[in-house]
Amino acid sequence: MEDSEVFQEGTIGSNPAGGKLSTYKELCSLANEMGQPDLIYKFMDLANYQAALNSKRGAAFGFSKIAKQAGEALQPHLHTLIPRLVRYQYDPDKNIQDSMGHIWKLIVSDPKKAIDEHYDVIVEDLLVQSGSRLWRSREASCLALADIIQGRRYSQVSKHLIKIWTTTFRAMDDIKETVRNAGDSLCRAVSSLTVRLCDVSLTTASDAKETMNIVLPFLLSEGILSKVASVQKASINLVMKLAKGAGIALRPHLSELVSCMLECLSSLEDQRLNY
């Protein structure tokens, strides 16, 4: 309606004449005055975003009260709650982080055990949310993934490894800078994990071989040949590290690796050398 209050008075300032800017009618009027009628959609999106933040903070406060009293009754729902709580603890908004951290402490007595028990569900949720339309969900998911994959064994991460790498490369090419930064953090974490799992001096030969079978073909086809400079650079650095520490695990892939390296020589070298 025309007089529906979209923003609280003073939230986004006032119009050029010094009048109020809070109702739908006033926002439409400003958008038309500026000769940009489509601006109203941006105002509505901003209002929706603000309402979502406020409702999350309010819901977190109410939920923490319920959680205190519910105790054991919450246990059957932890399977659904824990993945979301993990993600929200990495939300860009500090207030949401604090609220969710407070709930986390109330319902989870042993965080490490809770994450280990629900590990697959958490990772699946983070992988789905890393492709969300909302940049805050993408950013939080990448940061959470970077944290929970550290120090994991091959048996825990093997089925998620390709999806994690796909998510990493996509985040590194995101439209939003903060998401790209989160993607870089995830790239460092998953690179470190991959190098450790492929190093025959740090893991069993069979696990190193399996990890190499999963990761190397993907890096050669999707990473080094990527059109995104940061993805290409990260892939080359990682392949170099893998080649140094993989030992016998590298042998089955040598022909593939050499072929890719030869093909990339011209495209990766400075153009002036070709000239």
ABEGO torsion letter per residue (X at the ends): XAABBABBBGAAEBBAAGBBBABAAAAAAAAAAAGBAAAAAAAAAAAAAAAAAAAAAAAAAAAAAAAAAAEAAAAAAAAAAAAAAAAAAABABAAAAAAAAAAAAAABABAAAAAAAAAAAAAAAAAAAAABABAAAAAAAAAAAAAAABGBBAAAAAAAAAAAAAAAAAAAABABAAAAAAAAAAAAAAAAAAAAAABAAABBAAAAAAAAAAAAAAAAAAAAABABAAAAAAAAAAAAAAAAAAEAAAAAAAAAAAAAAAAAAAAABBAAAAX
